[in-house]
Amino acid sequence: MNPPDVELVYFSDCPHVALVRAALQDALALAGTPRRWTEWDQANPFTPARYLAYGSPTVLVGGTDVTGARSFASGRACRADAIPSAAVIADALIQARASAATVSD
């Protein structure tokens, strides 16, 4: 079974990006998941439009924001809520893995 897709959506001027990268490292270790993810820089013209509607930084697991927040279409902005903790990200990874295992059984 493949691990769920993990994505980090951000723009480089947001001061919280480094903290979320560290939380991602910790979360992947906690969840026993390979330490890799895809990053989408909202300032990059090649970033798909679907990623432009998220606040920075956003962590997606299986295409869903780990905090449960929905995307918004108001342009680039730092998130007003707190960044997701390693525990929140790890929980999302574990739940996604469990859901995938249930579907494949």
C-alpha positions in Angstrom: 0.0 0.0 0.0 1.3 3.4 -0.9 1.5 6.2 1.7 -1.0 9.0 1.2 0.1 12.1 -0.8 1.5 14.8 1.4 1.7 18.3 0.0 2.8 21.6 1.5 1.3 24.7 -0.1 3.0 28.0 0.7 4.6 31.2 -0.5 8.1 32.1 0.5 7.3 35.4 2.2 5.2 33.7 4.9 7.2 33.4 8.1 5.6 30.1 9.2 6.9 27.9 6.4 10.0 26.7 8.1 8.0 25.8 11.2 5.6 23.7 9.2 8.5 21.9 7.4 9.9 20.9 10.8 6.4 19.7 11.9 6.1 17.7 8.7 9.4 16.0 9.4 8.3 15.1 12.9 4.9 14.0 11.8 6.1 11.7 9.1 8.5 10.1 11.6 5.6 9.7 14.2 3.3 8.1 11.6 6.0 5.8 10.2 5.6 7.3 6.8 8.5 8.0 4.3 9.8 11.5 4.9 8.9 13.0 1.6 6.2 15.4 0.4 5.5 17.7 -2.6 5.8 21.5 -2.2 3.7 24.0 -4.1 5.0 27.5 -4.1 2.1 29.8 -4.8 4.5 32.3 -6.4 5.6 29.8 -9.0 3.7 30.3 -12.3 3.7 26.5 -12.8 1.9 25.7 -9.6 -1.6 24.4 -10.5 -4.4 26.8 -9.9 -6.1 24.5 -7.3 -3.3 25.3 -4.8 -3.6 29.0 -5.1 -6.7 29.2 -3.0 -5.1 28.0 0.3 -3.5 30.1 3.0 0.2 29.7 3.6 1.3 27.3 4.9 -1.2 24.5 4.3 -0.5 20.8 4.7 -2.7 18.5 2.6 -2.9 14.8 3.1 -4.7 13.0 0.4 -5.8 16.4 -0.9 -7.4 17.5 2.3 -6.2 20.2 4.7 -5.1 18.5 7.9 -6.8 21.2 10.0 -10.1 20.6 8.3 -10.1 24.2 6.9 -11.5 24.7 3.4 -9.6 26.6 0.6 -10.6 30.1 -0.1 -10.2 32.2 -3.2 -9.1 35.6 -1.8 -5.5 35.5 -3.0 -2.2 34.8 -1.3 -2.1 35.2 2.4 -0.6 33.7 5.5 -3.0 31.6 7.5 -4.7 33.4 10.4 -5.1 30.2 12.4 -2.2 28.4 14.0 0.1 26.2 11.9 -0.7 22.5 12.2 1.3 20.7 14.8 3.2 17.5 14.1 0.5 15.6 16.1 -2.3 16.9 13.9 -0.4 16.1 10.7 0.6 12.6 12.0 -3.1 11.9 12.9 -4.2 12.9 9.4 -1.5 10.6 7.9 -2.6 7.7 10.2 -6.3 8.2 9.4 -5.6 8.4 5.6 -3.6 5.2 5.8 -6.3 3.4 7.8 -9.0 4.6 5.3 -6.9 3.3 2.4 -6.4 0.0 4.1 -10.2 -0.3 4.7 -10.9 0.5 1.0 -8.4 -2.1 -0.3 -9.7 -4.9 1.9 
